[in-house]
Amino acid sequence: MNGRDLYYLLAAFLQSKLLAPNLTATLYHKPPTAAFPYYSAGFYHLQSGVYHLHGTQLGDETSVTISPDGQ
């Protein structure tokens, strides 16, 4: 998957285009006792209100920061 495709996939998740809105809300809900940053649904949730992910595979390194509305 290239970077553009990854963005479209992540944005679709955050905009409830792949799961029902109630399921999306459950995935990205911050537990009341969670400290920042916390991890859920593949993302680190940062205190600034954005999501961040990072990973490597087969020599490629990916880093993504995306807003809750998929921007």
C-alpha positions, 0 to 999 in steps of 0.5 A: 500500500502506498502512502496515499492509499494508507491515508484514504484507508485511515480517513475512511475508518475515522469518518465511519465509512467502513464501520457503523458510527457507534463501532467507530466511536467504541474503537476510538473512545478514550477510557476515563482512566487512560493517561496520554498518550494512550493506544487503541485501534492502531493509534497513539492518541496524543494530548493535542487531539490527533492520532499517531502511528508508526511502524516498519516493514520490509525496510520501509518506515511509516509515520502518520499523524491524522486528525479525528475527522480524517484530515 
